[in-house]
Amino acid sequence: MKVLVLGGDGYLGWPTAMKLSKAGHQVMAVDNYLRRRLCREESVEPLWEVPELRARARIWRELSGREVEVRIGDLTDWNFVANIFQSFKPDALVHYAEQPAAPYSMLNRAAASLTLNNNLNVTLNMIYAVRQFAPSCHIVKLGTMGEYGTPNIDIEEGWIEIEHKGRKDRFLFPRQAGSLYHTTKIMDTDLLWLYVRTWGLRVTDLMQGPVYGLETDETQGNEELYPFLNYDEIFGTVLNRFVVQAVAGYPLTVYGAGGQTRGFLNIKDTLNCIQLSLETPAAQGELRVFNQFTETFNVNELAERVVKVGRQLGMDVVVKSVANPRKEVERHYYNPAHTGLLSLGLKPNFLTDEVLARLMQIVLRYRNRIDPQKFLQNVKWT
Ligand SMILES: NC(=O)c1ccc[n+]([C@@H]2O[C@H](COP(=O)([O-])OP(=O)(O)OC[C@H]3O[C@@H](n4cnc5c(N)ncnc54)[C@H](O)[C@@H]3O)[C@@H](O)[C@H]2O)c1
């Protein structure tokens, strides 16, 4: 297949490009380095410098003999998007190209506006380009489990049947986000659903939980092919952040009571889910939704796991509860369904002590680059 990876420079985008290229697909990766720019502007650069996209594509070509085409440009720019679709004519695309950090979206008005405009306009341009230039292209879109929030009922896989006053209908499962970023993801889903109904697009919307890890089958120990690792409070996801804090001898910063529960997955499983979704596509005119995670943990449980493995590696790891900068429920019911991807054949890579130890050992090599000032950024929701 010809697969476009939108956001191909990102934490998930580059590993996905390598994975699909190795699987024999023809891949084009597109990015405008927005993520790199925002990290620079907020002084929260990742733990190591990552080569730019063209350099990574060159390293990958030398290692694998396979080509990943690269285009640098802004996907909110219609002419750029139209040009890409006309020349590449994708059979499928993976849409990662958004501002993905909840804390960034809550920073101030300008950051909120950037997040809203960027995320919705990329999605809208992509929808129009598919309709105009590649109507049977399968859109695989990254959503987030955060779209559902933490309701006091079981979370279904995308859809729910409601019986009301003796009549029944099927609806998107109710959504209730905890940040502006998550709200843009809900709006994306609404846009996609509108155009699936109206224009018969074929879409898989993946409600993904927080991802951890660095190594994938394609990196083969080549550190230049690792994705970037943010460990700050704005762009770093929780487990990656705890690992770097542990290595730095900095307390693991648990927000509030630490009972916040989420569905997590290894970066290897993100790639497997994407590949399974692409190779078993949604039907034309279908919005297919999968909940993309493999196991649930609350924040205290994650911290305990990092303490245990860190101590086994001789580190002095402690946990500290800090005032929660977010507005969120700190103890709650959480029971989301996640059978769709398993039934497509996903074989989960669970968070074992070995997996955690391996991640810590990689971070240890960069220990002298950790800047503890970056851990707490004081981004408050209220
Ligand atoms: N990483 C996670 O834990 C996680 C969890 C759930 C959902 N997601 C979703 O997965 C997707 C990828 O996440 P990630 O962690 O790889 O984020 P990321 O920021 O590393 O990757 C997104 C990439 O898209 C690019 N981009 C953004 N706007 C663009 C534009 N207008 N034009 C061109 N390129 C643009 C960025 O420069 C960046 O390289 C996001 O949509 C995110 O919301 C991620």
The ligand as an SDF file (V2000), in Angstrom:
LIG
                    3D

 44 48  0  0  0  0  0  0  0  0999 V2000
    2.1000    9.7380   22.6140 N   0  0  0  0  0  0  0  0  0  0  0  0
    1.0190    9.3730   23.2960 C   0  0  0  0  0  0  0  0  0  0  0  0
    1.1160    8.8680   24.4260 O   0  0  0  0  0  0  0  0  0  0  0  0
   -0.3450    9.5470   22.6820 C   0  0  0  0  0  0  0  0  0  0  0  0
   -1.4570    9.0500   23.3720 C   0  0  0  0  0  0  0  0  0  0  0  0
   -2.7270    9.1930   22.8000 C   0  0  0  0  0  0  0  0  0  0  0  0
   -2.8690    9.8210   21.5750 C   0  0  0  0  0  0  0  0  0  0  0  0
   -1.7720   10.3160   20.9240 N   0  0  0  0  0  0  0  0  0  0  0  0
   -1.9660   10.9590   19.6310 C   0  0  0  0  0  0  0  0  0  0  0  0
   -1.0730   10.3990   18.6900 O   0  0  0  0  0  0  0  0  0  0  0  0
   -0.6130   11.3980   17.7950 C   0  0  0  0  0  0  0  0  0  0  0  0
    0.9100   11.4100   17.7730 C   0  0  0  0  0  0  0  0  0  0  0  0
    1.3920   11.6530   19.0790 O   0  0  0  0  0  0  0  0  0  0  0  0
    2.9240   11.8590   19.3600 P   0  0  0  0  0  0  0  0  0  0  0  0
    3.1510   11.5680   20.7870 O   0  0  0  0  0  0  0  0  0  0  0  0
    3.7000   11.1490   18.3260 O   0  0  0  0  0  0  0  0  0  0  0  0
    3.0430   13.4420   19.1510 O   0  0  0  0  0  0  0  0  0  0  0  0
    4.2030   14.2650   18.4260 P   0  0  0  0  0  0  0  0  0  0  0  0
    4.0210   15.6900   18.7620 O   0  0  0  0  0  0  0  0  0  0  0  0
    5.5120   13.6590   18.7310 O   0  0  0  0  0  0  0  0  0  0  0  0
    3.8770   14.0250   16.8830 O   0  0  0  0  0  0  0  0  0  0  0  0
    3.0040   14.8050   16.1400 C   0  0  0  0  0  0  0  0  0  0  0  0
    3.7890   15.3190   14.9340 C   0  0  0  0  0  0  0  0  0  0  0  0
    2.8890   16.0380   14.0890 O   0  0  0  0  0  0  0  0  0  0  0  0
    3.5650   17.1810   13.6140 C   0  0  0  0  0  0  0  0  0  0  0  0
    2.5700   18.1960   13.2680 N   0  0  0  0  0  0  0  0  0  0  0  0
    1.6940   18.8110   14.0980 C   0  0  0  0  0  0  0  0  0  0  0  0
    0.9840   19.7340   13.4140 N   0  0  0  0  0  0  0  0  0  0  0  0
    1.4120   19.6820   12.1290 C   0  0  0  0  0  0  0  0  0  0  0  0
    1.0860   20.4120   10.9580 C   0  0  0  0  0  0  0  0  0  0  0  0
    0.2000   21.4080   10.9910 N   0  0  0  0  0  0  0  0  0  0  0  0
    1.7130   20.0980    9.8020 N   0  0  0  0  0  0  0  0  0  0  0  0
    2.6530   19.1180    9.7630 C   0  0  0  0  0  0  0  0  0  0  0  0
    3.0180   18.4060   10.8460 N   0  0  0  0  0  0  0  0  0  0  0  0
    2.4070   18.6970   12.0230 C   0  0  0  0  0  0  0  0  0  0  0  0
    4.4690   17.6060   14.7580 C   0  0  0  0  0  0  0  0  0  0  0  0
    5.5410   18.4130   14.3380 O   0  0  0  0  0  0  0  0  0  0  0  0
    4.9130   16.2700   15.3300 C   0  0  0  0  0  0  0  0  0  0  0  0
    6.1450   15.8350   14.7720 O   0  0  0  0  0  0  0  0  0  0  0  0
   -1.2050   12.7190   18.2430 C   0  0  0  0  0  0  0  0  0  0  0  0
   -2.3250   13.0150   17.4550 O   0  0  0  0  0  0  0  0  0  0  0  0
   -1.6210   12.4400   19.6710 C   0  0  0  0  0  0  0  0  0  0  0  0
   -2.7190   13.2260   20.0200 O   0  0  0  0  0  0  0  0  0  0  0  0
   -0.5100   10.1920   21.4530 C   0  0  0  0  0  0  0  0  0  0  0  0
  1  2  1  0
  2  3  2  0
  2  4  1  0
  4  5  1  0
  4 44  2  0
  5  6  2  0
  6  7  1  0
  7  8  2  0
  8  9  1  0
  8 44  1  0
  9 10  1  0
  9 42  1  0
 10 11  1  0
 11 12  1  0
 11 40  1  0
 12 13  1  0
 13 14  1  0
 14 15  2  0
 14 16  1  0
 14 17  1  0
 17 18  1  0
 18 19  2  0
 18 20  1  0
 18 21  1  0
 21 22  1  0
 22 23  1  0
 23 24  1  0
 23 38  1  0
 24 25  1  0
 25 26  1  0
 25 36  1  0
 26 27  1  0
 26 35  1  0
 27 28  2  0
 28 29  1  0
 29 30  1  0
 29 35  2  0
 30 31  1  0
 30 32  2  0
 32 33  1  0
 33 34  2  0
 34 35  1  0
 36 37  1  0
 36 38  1  0
 38 39  1  0
 40 41  1  0
 40 42  1  0
 42 43  1  0
M  CHG  2   8   1  16  -1
M  END
$$$$
